[in-house]
Amino acid sequence: MDKIKTIFVIQAYESQTDTGQIMDTVILELFASSEKEAIKKAKKMVEKKFYRLSRVIETRNDTR
């Protein structure tokens, strides 16, 4: 049976320019059940001023 896991890619950063470029960025790829949970985990791991969702990835693990 395939088990689906979701990876949330969170960008943690210090500032953003007028053109939208983010500065002093860390990218975290976290297993979580929701965006809110992923951001909460990211805040515990890395201290930055802002956090945002960048991408969501579903993976399938064949556990046969």
mmCIF file as gemmi writes it, N, C-alpha and C atoms, coordinates in Angstrom:
data_model
loop_
_atom_site.group_PDB
_atom_site.id
_atom_site.type_symbol
_atom_site.label_atom_id
_atom_site.label_alt_id
_atom_site.label_comp_id
_atom_site.label_asym_id
_atom_site.label_entity_id
_atom_site.label_seq_id
_atom_site.pdbx_PDB_ins_code
_atom_site.Cartn_x
_atom_site.Cartn_y
_atom_site.Cartn_z
_atom_site.occupancy
_atom_site.B_iso_or_equiv
_atom_site.pdbx_formal_charge
_atom_site.auth_seq_id
_atom_site.auth_asym_id
_atom_site.pdbx_PDB_model_num
ATOM 1 N N . MET Axp A 1 ? 0.838 -1.182 0 1 0 ? 1 A 1
ATOM 2 C CA . MET Axp A 1 ? 0 0 0 1 0 ? 1 A 1
ATOM 3 C C . MET Axp A 1 ? 0.886 1.249 0 1 0 ? 1 A 1
ATOM 4 N N . ASP Axp A 2 ? 0.545 2.207 -0.827 1 0 ? 2 A 1
ATOM 5 C CA . ASP Axp A 2 ? 1.303 3.457 -0.89 1 0 ? 2 A 1
ATOM 6 C C . ASP Axp A 2 ? 0.893 4.366 0.253 1 0 ? 2 A 1
ATOM 7 N N . LYS Axp A 3 ? 1.903 4.963 0.897 1 0 ? 3 A 1
ATOM 8 C CA . LYS Axp A 3 ? 1.64 5.948 1.932 1 0 ? 3 A 1
ATOM 9 C C . LYS Axp A 3 ? 2.092 7.301 1.398 1 0 ? 3 A 1
ATOM 10 N N . ILE Axp A 4 ? 1.195 8.279 1.455 1 0 ? 4 A 1
ATOM 11 C CA . ILE Axp A 4 ? 1.511 9.617 0.957 1 0 ? 4 A 1
ATOM 12 C C . ILE Axp A 4 ? 2.03 10.464 2.111 1 0 ? 4 A 1
ATOM 13 N N . LYS Axp A 5 ? 3.179 11.108 1.89 1 0 ? 5 A 1
ATOM 14 C CA . LYS Axp A 5 ? 3.731 12.065 2.845 1 0 ? 5 A 1
ATOM 15 C C . LYS Axp A 5 ? 3.793 13.419 2.15 1 0 ? 5 A 1
ATOM 16 N N . THR Axp A 6 ? 3.621 14.468 2.932 1 0 ? 6 A 1
ATOM 17 C CA . THR Axp A 6 ? 3.654 15.813 2.376 1 0 ? 6 A 1
ATOM 18 C C . THR Axp A 6 ? 4.858 16.558 2.933 1 0 ? 6 A 1
ATOM 19 N N . ILE Axp A 7 ? 5.611 17.165 2.028 1 0 ? 7 A 1
ATOM 20 C CA . ILE Axp A 7 ? 6.768 17.981 2.39 1 0 ? 7 A 1
ATOM 21 C C . ILE Axp A 7 ? 6.395 19.435 2.111 1 0 ? 7 A 1
ATOM 22 N N . PHE Axp A 8 ? 6.555 20.274 3.113 1 0 ? 8 A 1
ATOM 23 C CA . PHE Axp A 8 ? 6.329 21.706 2.967 1 0 ? 8 A 1
ATOM 24 C C . PHE Axp A 8 ? 7.68 22.392 2.921 1 0 ? 8 A 1
ATOM 25 N N . VAL Axp A 9 ? 7.903 23.195 1.902 1 0 ? 9 A 1
ATOM 26 C CA . VAL Axp A 9 ? 9.151 23.945 1.766 1 0 ? 9 A 1
ATOM 27 C C . VAL Axp A 9 ? 8.873 25.361 2.269 1 0 ? 9 A 1
ATOM 28 N N . ILE Axp A 10 ? 9.569 25.721 3.333 1 0 ? 10 A 1
ATOM 29 C CA . ILE Axp A 10 ? 9.371 27.008 3.999 1 0 ? 10 A 1
ATOM 30 C C . ILE Axp A 10 ? 10.612 27.871 3.785 1 0 ? 10 A 1
ATOM 31 N N . GLN Axp A 11 ? 10.392 29.126 3.45 1 0 ? 11 A 1
ATOM 32 C CA . GLN Axp A 11 ? 11.482 30.096 3.361 1 0 ? 11 A 1
ATOM 33 C C . GLN Axp A 11 ? 11.425 30.955 4.621 1 0 ? 11 A 1
ATOM 34 N N . ALA Axp A 12 ? 12.533 30.98 5.351 1 0 ? 12 A 1
ATOM 35 C CA . ALA Axp A 12 ? 12.671 31.851 6.519 1 0 ? 12 A 1
ATOM 36 C C . ALA Axp A 12 ? 13.646 32.944 6.109 1 0 ? 12 A 1
ATOM 37 N N . TYR Axp A 13 ? 13.278 34.209 6.357 1 0 ? 13 A 1
ATOM 38 C CA . TYR Axp A 13 ? 14.117 35.299 5.858 1 0 ? 13 A 1
ATOM 39 C C . TYR Axp A 13 ? 14.016 36.525 6.751 1 0 ? 13 A 1
ATOM 40 N N . GLU Axp A 14 ? 14.974 37.448 6.571 1 0 ? 14 A 1
ATOM 41 C CA . GLU Axp A 14 ? 15.058 38.642 7.409 1 0 ? 14 A 1
ATOM 42 C C . GLU Axp A 14 ? 14.359 39.859 6.811 1 0 ? 14 A 1
ATOM 43 N N . SER Axp A 15 ? 14.405 40.008 5.49 1 0 ? 15 A 1
ATOM 44 C CA . SER Axp A 15 ? 13.775 41.185 4.877 1 0 ? 15 A 1
ATOM 45 C C . SER Axp A 15 ? 13.465 40.901 3.418 1 0 ? 15 A 1
ATOM 46 N N . GLN Axp A 16 ? 12.71 41.831 2.817 1 0 ? 16 A 1
ATOM 47 C CA . GLN Axp A 16 ? 12.312 41.712 1.415 1 0 ? 16 A 1
ATOM 48 C C . GLN Axp A 16 ? 12.464 43.083 0.758 1 0 ? 16 A 1
ATOM 49 N N . THR Axp A 17 ? 13.033 43.091 -0.454 1 0 ? 17 A 1
ATOM 50 C CA . THR Axp A 17 ? 13.209 44.346 -1.176 1 0 ? 17 A 1
ATOM 51 C C . THR Axp A 17 ? 11.89 44.768 -1.829 1 0 ? 17 A 1
ATOM 52 N N . ASP Axp A 18 ? 11.862 45.974 -2.359 1 0 ? 18 A 1
ATOM 53 C CA . ASP Axp A 18 ? 10.671 46.478 -3.051 1 0 ? 18 A 1
ATOM 54 C C . ASP Axp A 18 ? 10.319 45.643 -4.278 1 0 ? 18 A 1
ATOM 55 N N . THR Axp A 19 ? 11.318 44.966 -4.851 1 0 ? 19 A 1
ATOM 56 C CA . THR Axp A 19 ? 11.083 44.143 -6.038 1 0 ? 19 A 1
ATOM 57 C C . THR Axp A 19 ? 10.703 42.704 -5.679 1 0 ? 19 A 1
ATOM 58 N N . GLY Axp A 20 ? 10.63 42.395 -4.366 1 0 ? 20 A 1
ATOM 59 C CA . GLY Axp A 20 ? 10.206 41.062 -3.947 1 0 ? 20 A 1
ATOM 60 C C . GLY Axp A 20 ? 11.333 40.099 -3.631 1 0 ? 20 A 1
ATOM 61 N N . GLN Axp A 21 ? 12.571 40.515 -3.804 1 0 ? 21 A 1
ATOM 62 C CA . GLN Axp A 21 ? 13.714 39.644 -3.497 1 0 ? 21 A 1
ATOM 63 C C . GLN Axp A 21 ? 13.85 39.529 -1.982 1 0 ? 21 A 1
ATOM 64 N N . ILE Axp A 22 ? 13.969 38.293 -1.49 1 0 ? 22 A 1
ATOM 65 C CA . ILE Axp A 22 ? 14.119 38.114 -0.046 1 0 ? 22 A 1
ATOM 66 C C . ILE Axp A 22 ? 15.598 38.007 0.306 1 0 ? 22 A 1
ATOM 67 N N . MET Axp A 23 ? 15.939 38.54 1.482 1 0 ? 23 A 1
ATOM 68 C CA . MET Axp A 23 ? 17.327 38.65 1.906 1 0 ? 23 A 1
ATOM 69 C C . MET Axp A 23 ? 17.584 37.751 3.117 1 0 ? 23 A 1
ATOM 70 N N . ASP Axp A 24 ? 18.82 37.241 3.196 1 0 ? 24 A 1
ATOM 71 C CA . ASP Axp A 24 ? 19.269 36.406 4.319 1 0 ? 24 A 1
ATOM 72 C C . ASP Axp A 24 ? 18.278 35.263 4.538 1 0 ? 24 A 1
ATOM 73 N N . THR Axp A 25 ? 18.221 34.37 3.549 1 0 ? 25 A 1
ATOM 74 C CA . THR Axp A 25 ? 17.197 33.327 3.479 1 0 ? 25 A 1
ATOM 75 C C . THR Axp A 25 ? 17.725 31.948 3.862 1 0 ? 25 A 1
ATOM 76 N N . VAL Axp A 26 ? 16.886 31.189 4.53 1 0 ? 26 A 1
ATOM 77 C CA . VAL Axp A 26 ? 17.124 29.772 4.794 1 0 ? 26 A 1
ATOM 78 C C . VAL Axp A 26 ? 15.918 29.024 4.254 1 0 ? 26 A 1
ATOM 79 N N . ILE Axp A 27 ? 16.17 27.919 3.551 1 0 ? 27 A 1
ATOM 80 C CA . ILE Axp A 27 ? 15.078 27.1 3.001 1 0 ? 27 A 1
ATOM 81 C C . ILE Axp A 27 ? 15.011 25.806 3.807 1 0 ? 27 A 1
ATOM 82 N N . LEU Axp A 28 ? 13.819 25.494 4.31 1 0 ? 28 A 1
ATOM 83 C CA . LEU Axp A 28 ? 13.622 24.286 5.104 1 0 ? 28 A 1
ATOM 84 C C . LEU Axp A 28 ? 12.619 23.383 4.396 1 0 ? 28 A 1
ATOM 85 N N . GLU Axp A 29 ? 12.92 22.102 4.309 1 0 ? 29 A 1
ATOM 86 C CA . GLU Axp A 29 ? 12.019 21.107 3.735 1 0 ? 29 A 1
ATOM 87 C C . GLU Axp A 29 ? 11.56 20.213 4.878 1 0 ? 29 A 1
ATOM 88 N N . LEU Axp A 30 ? 10.279 20.321 5.225 1 0 ? 30 A 1
ATOM 89 C CA . LEU Axp A 30 ? 9.774 19.677 6.436 1 0 ? 30 A 1
ATOM 90 C C . LEU Axp A 30 ? 8.574 18.78 6.153 1 0 ? 30 A 1
ATOM 91 N N . PHE Axp A 31 ? 8.553 17.606 6.781 1 0 ? 31 A 1
ATOM 92 C CA . PHE Axp A 31 ? 7.36 16.773 6.763 1 0 ? 31 A 1
ATOM 93 C C . PHE Axp A 31 ? 6.375 17.371 7.76 1 0 ? 31 A 1
ATOM 94 N N . ALA Axp A 32 ? 5.144 17.587 7.332 1 0 ? 32 A 1
ATOM 95 C CA . ALA Axp A 32 ? 4.108 18.133 8.217 1 0 ? 32 A 1
ATOM 96 C C . ALA Axp A 32 ? 2.752 17.795 7.63 1 0 ? 32 A 1
ATOM 97 N N . SER Axp A 33 ? 1.724 17.995 8.461 1 0 ? 33 A 1
ATOM 98 C CA . SER Axp A 33 ? 0.366 17.711 7.985 1 0 ? 33 A 1
ATOM 99 C C . SER Axp A 33 ? -0.329 18.969 7.472 1 0 ? 33 A 1
ATOM 100 N N . SER Axp A 34 ? 0.281 20.145 7.741 1 0 ? 34 A 1
ATOM 101 C CA . SER Axp A 34 ? -0.311 21.389 7.27 1 0 ? 34 A 1
ATOM 102 C C . SER Axp A 34 ? 0.761 22.472 7.159 1 0 ? 34 A 1
ATOM 103 N N . GLU Axp A 35 ? 0.408 23.536 6.463 1 0 ? 35 A 1
ATOM 104 C CA . GLU Axp A 35 ? 1.305 24.69 6.338 1 0 ? 35 A 1
ATOM 105 C C . GLU Axp A 35 ? 1.605 25.288 7.707 1 0 ? 35 A 1
ATOM 106 N N . LYS Axp A 36 ? 0.59 25.413 8.542 1 0 ? 36 A 1
ATOM 107 C CA . LYS Axp A 36 ? 0.771 25.992 9.881 1 0 ? 36 A 1
ATOM 108 C C . LYS Axp A 36 ? 1.736 25.165 10.722 1 0 ? 36 A 1
ATOM 109 N N . GLU Axp A 37 ? 1.598 23.854 10.658 1 0 ? 37 A 1
ATOM 110 C CA . GLU Axp A 37 ? 2.505 22.976 11.403 1 0 ? 37 A 1
ATOM 111 C C . GLU Axp A 37 ? 3.933 23.114 10.892 1 0 ? 37 A 1
ATOM 112 N N . ALA Axp A 38 ? 4.103 23.193 9.589 1 0 ? 38 A 1
ATOM 113 C CA . ALA Axp A 38 ? 5.438 23.328 9.006 1 0 ? 38 A 1
ATOM 114 C C . ALA Axp A 38 ? 6.099 24.639 9.431 1 0 ? 38 A 1
ATOM 115 N N . ILE Axp A 39 ? 5.339 25.729 9.425 1 0 ? 39 A 1
ATOM 116 C CA . ILE Axp A 39 ? 5.895 27.023 9.838 1 0 ? 39 A 1
ATOM 117 C C . ILE Axp A 39 ? 6.235 26.999 11.331 1 0 ? 39 A 1
ATOM 118 N N . LYS Axp A 40 ? 5.409 26.362 12.119 1 0 ? 40 A 1
ATOM 119 C CA . LYS Axp A 40 ? 5.68 26.243 13.558 1 0 ? 40 A 1
ATOM 120 C C . LYS Axp A 40 ? 6.988 25.48 13.795 1 0 ? 40 A 1
ATOM 121 N N . LYS Axp A 41 ? 7.185 24.389 13.046 1 0 ? 41 A 1
ATOM 122 C CA . LYS Axp A 41 ? 8.436 23.625 13.145 1 0 ? 41 A 1
ATOM 123 C C . LYS Axp A 41 ? 9.629 24.472 12.713 1 0 ? 41 A 1
ATOM 124 N N . ALA Axp A 42 ? 9.464 25.207 11.619 1 0 ? 42 A 1
ATOM 125 C CA . ALA Axp A 42 ? 10.547 26.042 11.098 1 0 ? 42 A 1
ATOM 126 C C . ALA Axp A 42 ? 10.971 27.088 12.127 1 0 ? 42 A 1
ATOM 127 N N . LYS Axp A 43 ? 10.008 27.678 12.805 1 0 ? 43 A 1
ATOM 128 C CA . LYS Axp A 43 ? 10.308 28.702 13.816 1 0 ? 43 A 1
ATOM 129 C C . LYS Axp A 43 ? 11.108 28.136 14.984 1 0 ? 43 A 1
ATOM 130 N N . LYS Axp A 44 ? 10.902 26.861 15.291 1 0 ? 44 A 1
ATOM 131 C CA . LYS Axp A 44 ? 11.671 26.211 16.356 1 0 ? 44 A 1
ATOM 132 C C . LYS Axp A 44 ? 13.1 25.907 15.92 1 0 ? 44 A 1
ATOM 133 N N . MET Axp A 45 ? 13.304 25.756 14.617 1 0 ? 45 A 1
ATOM 134 C CA . MET Axp A 45 ? 14.618 25.364 14.095 1 0 ? 45 A 1
ATOM 135 C C . MET Axp A 45 ? 15.509 26.544 13.731 1 0 ? 45 A 1
ATOM 136 N N . VAL Axp A 46 ? 14.905 27.606 13.175 1 0 ? 46 A 1
ATOM 137 C CA . VAL Axp A 46 ? 15.657 28.742 12.647 1 0 ? 46 A 1
ATOM 138 C C . VAL Axp A 46 ? 14.973 30.033 13.086 1 0 ? 46 A 1
ATOM 139 N N . GLU Axp A 47 ? 15.737 30.947 13.636 1 0 ? 47 A 1
ATOM 140 C CA . GLU Axp A 47 ? 15.167 32.221 14.062 1 0 ? 47 A 1
ATOM 141 C C . GLU Axp A 47 ? 15.374 33.276 12.977 1 0 ? 47 A 1
ATOM 142 N N . LYS Axp A 48 ? 14.282 33.655 12.338 1 0 ? 48 A 1
ATOM 143 C CA . LYS Axp A 48 ? 14.268 34.715 11.321 1 0 ? 48 A 1
ATOM 144 C C . LYS Axp A 48 ? 13.057 35.597 11.589 1 0 ? 48 A 1
ATOM 145 N N . LYS Axp A 49 ? 12.983 36.717 10.908 1 0 ? 49 A 1
ATOM 146 C CA . LYS Axp A 49 ? 11.889 37.662 11.12 1 0 ? 49 A 1
ATOM 147 C C . LYS Axp A 49 ? 10.596 37.216 10.424 1 0 ? 49 A 1
ATOM 148 N N . PHE Axp A 50 ? 10.721 36.621 9.23 1 0 ? 50 A 1
ATOM 149 C CA . PHE Axp A 50 ? 9.558 36.226 8.434 1 0 ? 50 A 1
ATOM 150 C C . PHE Axp A 50 ? 9.667 34.778 7.973 1 0 ? 50 A 1
ATOM 151 N N . TYR Axp A 51 ? 8.506 34.159 7.738 1 0 ? 51 A 1
ATOM 152 C CA . TYR Axp A 51 ? 8.422 32.785 7.232 1 0 ? 51 A 1
ATOM 153 C C . TYR Axp A 51 ? 7.323 32.75 6.18 1 0 ? 51 A 1
ATOM 154 N N . ARG Axp A 52 ? 7.561 31.996 5.099 1 0 ? 52 A 1
ATOM 155 C CA . ARG Axp A 52 ? 6.505 31.847 4.099 1 0 ? 52 A 1
ATOM 156 C C . ARG Axp A 52 ? 6.614 30.485 3.43 1 0 ? 52 A 1
ATOM 157 N N . LEU Axp A 53 ? 5.47 30.021 2.967 1 0 ? 53 A 1
ATOM 158 C CA . LEU Axp A 53 ? 5.412 28.759 2.243 1 0 ? 53 A 1
ATOM 159 C C . LEU Axp A 53 ? 5.911 28.975 0.825 1 0 ? 53 A 1
ATOM 160 N N . SER Axp A 54 ? 6.834 28.132 0.4 1 0 ? 54 A 1
ATOM 161 C CA . SER Axp A 54 ? 7.39 28.251 -0.943 1 0 ? 54 A 1
ATOM 162 C C . SER Axp A 54 ? 6.853 27.172 -1.887 1 0 ? 54 A 1
ATOM 163 N N . ARG Axp A 55 ? 6.667 25.962 -1.348 1 0 ? 55 A 1
ATOM 164 C CA . ARG Axp A 55 ? 6.3 24.832 -2.208 1 0 ? 55 A 1
ATOM 165 C C . ARG Axp A 55 ? 5.711 23.716 -1.347 1 0 ? 55 A 1
ATOM 166 N N . VAL Axp A 56 ? 4.874 22.884 -1.958 1 0 ? 56 A 1
ATOM 167 C CA . VAL Axp A 56 ? 4.335 21.699 -1.308 1 0 ? 56 A 1
ATOM 168 C C . VAL Axp A 56 ? 4.607 20.525 -2.218 1 0 ? 56 A 1
ATOM 169 N N . ILE Axp A 57 ? 5.152 19.453 -1.641 1 0 ? 57 A 1
ATOM 170 C CA . ILE Axp A 57 ? 5.508 18.265 -2.42 1 0 ? 57 A 1
ATOM 171 C C . ILE Axp A 57 ? 4.846 17.051 -1.778 1 0 ? 57 A 1
ATOM 172 N N . GLU Axp A 58 ? 4.171 16.24 -2.566 1 0 ? 58 A 1
ATOM 173 C CA . GLU Axp A 58 ? 3.645 14.961 -2.086 1 0 ? 58 A 1
ATOM 174 C C . GLU Axp A 58 ? 4.548 13.851 -2.551 1 0 ? 58 A 1
ATOM 175 N N . THR Axp A 59 ? 4.872 12.95 -1.628 1 0 ? 59 A 1
ATOM 176 C CA . THR Axp A 59 ? 5.69 11.791 -1.986 1 0 ? 59 A 1
ATOM 177 C C . THR Axp A 59 ? 4.901 10.526 -1.649 1 0 ? 59 A 1
ATOM 178 N N . ARG Axp A 60 ? 5.17 9.505 -2.397 1 0 ? 60 A 1
ATOM 179 C CA . ARG Axp A 60 ? 4.533 8.207 -2.143 1 0 ? 60 A 1
ATOM 180 C C . ARG Axp A 60 ? 5.614 7.223 -1.75 1 0 ? 60 A 1
ATOM 181 N N . ASN Axp A 61 ? 5.331 6.503 -0.673 1 0 ? 61 A 1
ATOM 182 C CA . ASN Axp A 61 ? 6.26 5.492 -0.2 1 0 ? 61 A 1
ATOM 183 C C . ASN Axp A 61 ? 5.584 4.131 -0.352 1 0 ? 61 A 1
ATOM 184 N N . ASP Axp A 62 ? 6.11 3.313 -1.234 1 0 ? 62 A 1
ATOM 185 C CA . ASP Axp A 62 ? 5.554 1.981 -1.46 1 0 ? 62 A 1
ATOM 186 C C . ASP Axp A 62 ? 6.013 1.075 -0.312 1 0 ? 62 A 1
ATOM 187 N N . THR Axp A 63 ? 5.079 0.674 0.54 1 0 ? 63 A 1
ATOM 188 C CA . THR Axp A 63 ? 5.409 -0.139 1.723 1 0 ? 63 A 1
ATOM 189 C C . THR Axp A 63 ? 5.036 -1.597 1.544 1 0 ? 63 A 1
ATOM 190 N N . ARG Axp A 64 ? 5.115 -2.082 0.34 1 0 ? 64 A 1
ATOM 191 C CA . ARG Axp A 64 ? 4.758 -3.492 0.073 1 0 ? 64 A 1
ATOM 192 C C . ARG Axp A 64 ? 5.75 -4.427 0.677 1 0 ? 64 A 1
